[in-house]
Amino acid sequence: MNFNAASMLIGRLGTTEILLIVLVVVLLFGPKLLPKLGQTLGDSIRGFKDGLGGDEKKEDNDGKTEA
């Protein structure tokens, strides 16, 4: 599947399809696990973005930057 085919597939998702996907996710994971799942996803995305930065400035836990 190339990029055009994937974007066409995503472009065809309507309100009904999105609601159906959300319903399936809630049924699979349950309302208690969804906040943890969202936090894990956010941490993963944040880690990925930090990894893309490479050798840029890193922050200590104190908020100070080091080269």
PyMOL CGO cylinders between C-alpha atoms (Angstrom):
from pymol import cmd
from pymol.cgo import CYLINDER

trace = [
    CYLINDER, 0.00, 0.00, 0.00, 1.58, 3.26, -1.05, 0.3, 1, 1, 1, 1, 1, 1,
    CYLINDER, 1.58, 3.26, -1.05, 1.04, 6.68, 0.49, 0.3, 1, 1, 1, 1, 1, 1,
    CYLINDER, 1.04, 6.68, 0.49, -1.74, 7.67, -1.92, 0.3, 1, 1, 1, 1, 1, 1,
    CYLINDER, -1.74, 7.67, -1.92, -3.75, 4.54, -1.21, 0.3, 1, 1, 1, 1, 1, 1,
    CYLINDER, -3.75, 4.54, -1.21, -3.38, 5.01, 2.55, 0.3, 1, 1, 1, 1, 1, 1,
    CYLINDER, -3.38, 5.01, 2.55, -4.42, 8.67, 2.40, 0.3, 1, 1, 1, 1, 1, 1,
    CYLINDER, -4.42, 8.67, 2.40, -7.43, 7.79, 0.24, 0.3, 1, 1, 1, 1, 1, 1,
    CYLINDER, -7.43, 7.79, 0.24, -8.49, 5.17, 2.79, 0.3, 1, 1, 1, 1, 1, 1,
    CYLINDER, -8.49, 5.17, 2.79, -8.17, 7.61, 5.69, 0.3, 1, 1, 1, 1, 1, 1,
    CYLINDER, -8.17, 7.61, 5.69, -9.93, 10.31, 3.69, 0.3, 1, 1, 1, 1, 1, 1,
    CYLINDER, -9.93, 10.31, 3.69, -12.98, 8.11, 3.30, 0.3, 1, 1, 1, 1, 1, 1,
    CYLINDER, -12.98, 8.11, 3.30, -13.57, 7.73, 7.06, 0.3, 1, 1, 1, 1, 1, 1,
    CYLINDER, -13.57, 7.73, 7.06, -16.79, 9.46, 8.02, 0.3, 1, 1, 1, 1, 1, 1,
    CYLINDER, -16.79, 9.46, 8.02, -18.44, 10.18, 11.34, 0.3, 1, 1, 1, 1, 1, 1,
    CYLINDER, -18.44, 10.18, 11.34, -20.14, 6.79, 11.49, 0.3, 1, 1, 1, 1, 1, 1,
    CYLINDER, -20.14, 6.79, 11.49, -16.92, 4.90, 10.89, 0.3, 1, 1, 1, 1, 1, 1,
    CYLINDER, -16.92, 4.90, 10.89, -15.01, 6.91, 13.50, 0.3, 1, 1, 1, 1, 1, 1,
    CYLINDER, -15.01, 6.91, 13.50, -17.73, 6.34, 16.09, 0.3, 1, 1, 1, 1, 1, 1,
    CYLINDER, -17.73, 6.34, 16.09, -17.68, 2.62, 15.31, 0.3, 1, 1, 1, 1, 1, 1,
    CYLINDER, -17.68, 2.62, 15.31, -13.90, 2.49, 15.77, 0.3, 1, 1, 1, 1, 1, 1,
    CYLINDER, -13.90, 2.49, 15.77, -14.17, 4.35, 19.11, 0.3, 1, 1, 1, 1, 1, 1,
    CYLINDER, -14.17, 4.35, 19.11, -16.91, 1.96, 20.25, 0.3, 1, 1, 1, 1, 1, 1,
    CYLINDER, -16.91, 1.96, 20.25, -14.79, -1.09, 19.38, 0.3, 1, 1, 1, 1, 1, 1,
    CYLINDER, -14.79, -1.09, 19.38, -11.78, 0.37, 21.24, 0.3, 1, 1, 1, 1, 1, 1,
    CYLINDER, -11.78, 0.37, 21.24, -13.90, 1.04, 24.34, 0.3, 1, 1, 1, 1, 1, 1,
    CYLINDER, -13.90, 1.04, 24.34, -15.33, -2.47, 24.22, 0.3, 1, 1, 1, 1, 1, 1,
    CYLINDER, -15.33, -2.47, 24.22, -11.89, -4.06, 23.78, 0.3, 1, 1, 1, 1, 1, 1,
    CYLINDER, -11.89, -4.06, 23.78, -9.98, -2.10, 26.42, 0.3, 1, 1, 1, 1, 1, 1,
    CYLINDER, -9.98, -2.10, 26.42, -12.73, -0.99, 28.80, 0.3, 1, 1, 1, 1, 1, 1,
    CYLINDER, -12.73, -0.99, 28.80, -13.20, 2.44, 30.34, 0.3, 1, 1, 1, 1, 1, 1,
    CYLINDER, -13.20, 2.44, 30.34, -10.76, 1.73, 33.20, 0.3, 1, 1, 1, 1, 1, 1,
    CYLINDER, -10.76, 1.73, 33.20, -7.83, 0.95, 30.91, 0.3, 1, 1, 1, 1, 1, 1,
    CYLINDER, -7.83, 0.95, 30.91, -8.35, 3.77, 28.39, 0.3, 1, 1, 1, 1, 1, 1,
    CYLINDER, -8.35, 3.77, 28.39, -6.67, 6.55, 30.47, 0.3, 1, 1, 1, 1, 1, 1,
    CYLINDER, -6.67, 6.55, 30.47, -3.60, 4.35, 30.98, 0.3, 1, 1, 1, 1, 1, 1,
    CYLINDER, -3.60, 4.35, 30.98, -3.58, 3.52, 27.28, 0.3, 1, 1, 1, 1, 1, 1,
    CYLINDER, -3.58, 3.52, 27.28, -3.76, 7.21, 26.37, 0.3, 1, 1, 1, 1, 1, 1,
    CYLINDER, -3.76, 7.21, 26.37, -0.95, 8.07, 28.78, 0.3, 1, 1, 1, 1, 1, 1,
    CYLINDER, -0.95, 8.07, 28.78, 1.23, 5.30, 27.38, 0.3, 1, 1, 1, 1, 1, 1,
    CYLINDER, 1.23, 5.30, 27.38, 0.55, 6.48, 23.83, 0.3, 1, 1, 1, 1, 1, 1,
    CYLINDER, 0.55, 6.48, 23.83, 1.41, 10.07, 24.78, 0.3, 1, 1, 1, 1, 1, 1,
    CYLINDER, 1.41, 10.07, 24.78, 4.64, 8.97, 26.47, 0.3, 1, 1, 1, 1, 1, 1,
    CYLINDER, 4.64, 8.97, 26.47, 5.56, 6.93, 23.41, 0.3, 1, 1, 1, 1, 1, 1,
    CYLINDER, 5.56, 6.93, 23.41, 4.98, 9.85, 21.04, 0.3, 1, 1, 1, 1, 1, 1,
    CYLINDER, 4.98, 9.85, 21.04, 6.94, 12.18, 23.34, 0.3, 1, 1, 1, 1, 1, 1,
    CYLINDER, 6.94, 12.18, 23.34, 9.83, 9.70, 23.47, 0.3, 1, 1, 1, 1, 1, 1,
    CYLINDER, 9.83, 9.70, 23.47, 9.78, 9.34, 19.70, 0.3, 1, 1, 1, 1, 1, 1,
    CYLINDER, 9.78, 9.34, 19.70, 9.92, 13.11, 19.22, 0.3, 1, 1, 1, 1, 1, 1,
    CYLINDER, 9.92, 13.11, 19.22, 12.77, 13.35, 21.75, 0.3, 1, 1, 1, 1, 1, 1,
    CYLINDER, 12.77, 13.35, 21.75, 14.60, 10.60, 19.88, 0.3, 1, 1, 1, 1, 1, 1,
    CYLINDER, 14.60, 10.60, 19.88, 14.27, 12.49, 16.61, 0.3, 1, 1, 1, 1, 1, 1,
    CYLINDER, 14.27, 12.49, 16.61, 15.95, 15.49, 18.23, 0.3, 1, 1, 1, 1, 1, 1,
    CYLINDER, 15.95, 15.49, 18.23, 19.20, 13.54, 18.55, 0.3, 1, 1, 1, 1, 1, 1,
    CYLINDER, 19.20, 13.54, 18.55, 22.06, 15.70, 19.80, 0.3, 1, 1, 1, 1, 1, 1,
    CYLINDER, 22.06, 15.70, 19.80, 20.03, 18.78, 20.60, 0.3, 1, 1, 1, 1, 1, 1,
    CYLINDER, 20.03, 18.78, 20.60, 20.07, 20.30, 24.07, 0.3, 1, 1, 1, 1, 1, 1,
    CYLINDER, 20.07, 20.30, 24.07, 18.84, 18.01, 26.82, 0.3, 1, 1, 1, 1, 1, 1,
    CYLINDER, 18.84, 18.01, 26.82, 17.07, 19.18, 29.95, 0.3, 1, 1, 1, 1, 1, 1,
    CYLINDER, 17.07, 19.18, 29.95, 17.90, 17.95, 33.44, 0.3, 1, 1, 1, 1, 1, 1,
    CYLINDER, 17.90, 17.95, 33.44, 15.21, 17.17, 35.96, 0.3, 1, 1, 1, 1, 1, 1,
    CYLINDER, 15.21, 17.17, 35.96, 15.87, 20.65, 37.45, 0.3, 1, 1, 1, 1, 1, 1,
    CYLINDER, 15.87, 20.65, 37.45, 14.88, 22.30, 34.18, 0.3, 1, 1, 1, 1, 1, 1,
    CYLINDER, 14.88, 22.30, 34.18, 18.43, 23.43, 33.43, 0.3, 1, 1, 1, 1, 1, 1,
    CYLINDER, 18.43, 23.43, 33.43, 19.69, 22.89, 29.91, 0.3, 1, 1, 1, 1, 1, 1,
    CYLINDER, 19.69, 22.89, 29.91, 23.03, 21.37, 29.09, 0.3, 1, 1, 1, 1, 1, 1,
    CYLINDER, 23.03, 21.37, 29.09, 24.83, 21.27, 25.76, 0.3, 1, 1, 1, 1, 1, 1,
]
cmd.load_cgo(trace, "trace")
